[in-house]
Amino acid sequence: MTFTKRILRYILFLAVIYLLTVLYIKAEIDIDPFGGLYILLLACNIVFGFYALKLKILPVVLVSAVIPVISIISALLMADHSLFPGNDPYGIITAILINGIVIVLCWEVTYQINAFIKSVKSK
């Protein structure tokens, strides 16, 4: 897969994550917010890993279970550092942006590791 195709898929994935996160925040659901966000991100990551990156089952499931934890923790840690102080007084946009950046970085690392393993096996 070429780099430009991966970048386009990441952008599409980030747009879907952003829309689903905003919809989840706006909806008043009577479940734990972090548990619901974890399940939402887990489902989106599994779909993205299978259909966009075309990875095998084991790496997708393992990485999809770890990425939401890392992204939620990093979003909580970075929400205090408001990137848009005039437009985002509560740090929500900052948290969603950091969440997306962490997810893309984790998937790119996973993809590069998978590509490296495939190149070593082919030799």
C-alpha positions as CSV (number, residue, x, y, z in Angstrom):
1,M,0.0,0.0,0.0
2,T,1.4,3.4,-0.9
3,F,2.0,6.2,1.5
4,T,-0.6,8.5,0.0
5,K,-3.3,5.8,0.1
6,R,-2.5,5.2,3.8
7,I,-2.6,9.0,4.5
8,L,-6.0,9.3,2.8
9,R,-7.3,6.3,4.8
10,Y,-6.0,7.9,8.0
11,I,-7.8,11.2,7.2
12,L,-11.0,9.4,6.5
13,F,-10.6,7.3,9.7
14,L,-10.0,10.5,11.7
15,A,-13.1,12.1,10.3
16,V,-15.2,9.1,11.3
17,I,-13.7,9.0,14.8
18,Y,-14.3,12.7,15.2
19,L,-17.9,12.5,14.1
20,L,-18.6,9.5,16.2
21,T,-16.9,11.0,19.3
22,V,-18.9,14.2,18.9
23,L,-22.1,12.3,18.5
24,Y,-21.3,10.2,21.5
25,I,-20.6,13.3,23.6
26,K,-23.8,15.0,22.4
27,A,-26.0,11.9,23.1
28,E,-27.1,11.4,26.6
29,I,-26.6,7.7,27.2
30,D,-26.7,6.3,30.7
31,I,-23.5,4.3,30.6
32,D,-20.0,5.1,31.9
33,P,-18.4,7.7,29.5
34,F,-15.0,6.1,29.4
35,G,-16.4,2.6,28.9
36,G,-18.6,3.8,26.1
37,L,-15.8,5.7,24.5
38,Y,-13.5,2.7,24.8
39,I,-16.0,0.4,23.1
40,L,-16.6,3.0,20.4
41,L,-12.9,3.3,19.7
42,L,-12.4,-0.4,19.9
43,A,-15.0,-1.0,17.2
44,C,-13.7,1.7,15.0
45,N,-10.1,0.4,15.3
46,I,-11.1,-3.2,14.5
47,V,-12.9,-2.0,11.4
48,F,-10.1,0.2,10.4
49,G,-7.4,-2.5,10.9
50,F,-9.3,-5.1,8.9
51,Y,-10.6,-3.0,6.0
52,A,-8.2,-0.1,5.6
53,L,-4.8,-1.6,6.6
54,K,-5.7,-5.2,5.7
55,L,-3.8,-6.7,8.6
56,K,-4.3,-10.1,10.1
57,I,-6.6,-10.9,13.0
58,L,-4.1,-11.2,15.8
59,P,-2.4,-7.8,15.3
60,V,-5.7,-6.0,14.7
61,V,-7.3,-7.4,17.9
62,L,-4.3,-6.7,20.1
63,V,-3.6,-3.3,18.8
64,S,-7.3,-2.4,18.7
65,A,-7.6,-3.3,22.4
66,V,-4.5,-1.2,23.4
67,I,-5.0,1.9,21.3
68,P,-8.1,3.2,23.0
69,V,-6.5,2.9,26.4
70,I,-3.4,4.9,25.2
71,S,-5.5,7.5,23.4
72,I,-8.0,8.1,26.2
73,I,-5.2,8.4,28.8
74,S,-3.2,10.8,26.5
75,A,-6.4,12.8,25.8
76,L,-7.1,13.2,29.5
77,L,-3.5,14.2,30.1
78,M,-3.4,16.8,27.3
79,A,-6.9,18.2,27.9
80,D,-5.5,20.6,30.5
81,H,-3.1,22.1,27.9
82,S,-5.8,23.8,25.7
83,L,-4.5,24.3,22.2
84,F,-7.4,26.6,21.3
85,P,-8.0,28.7,24.5
86,G,-10.4,31.2,22.8
87,N,-12.6,28.6,21.1
88,D,-12.2,25.6,23.5
89,P,-12.5,26.6,27.1
90,Y,-13.1,23.1,28.4
91,G,-10.4,21.4,26.3
92,I,-12.8,19.1,24.4
93,I,-11.4,19.9,20.9
94,T,-7.9,19.5,22.2
95,A,-8.7,16.1,23.7
96,I,-10.4,14.8,20.5
97,L,-7.4,16.1,18.4
98,I,-4.8,14.4,20.6
99,N,-6.9,11.3,20.6
100,G,-6.8,11.2,16.8
101,I,-3.1,11.9,16.6
102,V,-2.3,9.1,19.0
103,I,-4.5,6.6,17.1
104,V,-2.9,7.4,13.8
105,L,0.6,7.2,15.3
106,C,-0.1,3.8,16.9
107,W,-1.6,2.4,13.6
108,E,1.4,3.7,11.6
109,V,3.8,2.0,14.0
110,T,1.8,-1.2,13.7
111,Y,1.8,-1.0,10.0
112,Q,5.5,-0.4,9.8
113,I,6.2,-3.3,12.2
114,N,4.0,-5.6,10.1
115,A,5.7,-4.5,6.9
116,F,9.1,-5.1,8.5
117,I,8.1,-8.6,9.6
118,K,6.8,-9.4,6.1
119,S,10.0,-8.2,4.5
120,V,12.1,-10.4,6.9
121,K,10.0,-13.4,6.2
122,S,10.3,-13.0,2.4
123,K,14.1,-13.1,2.5
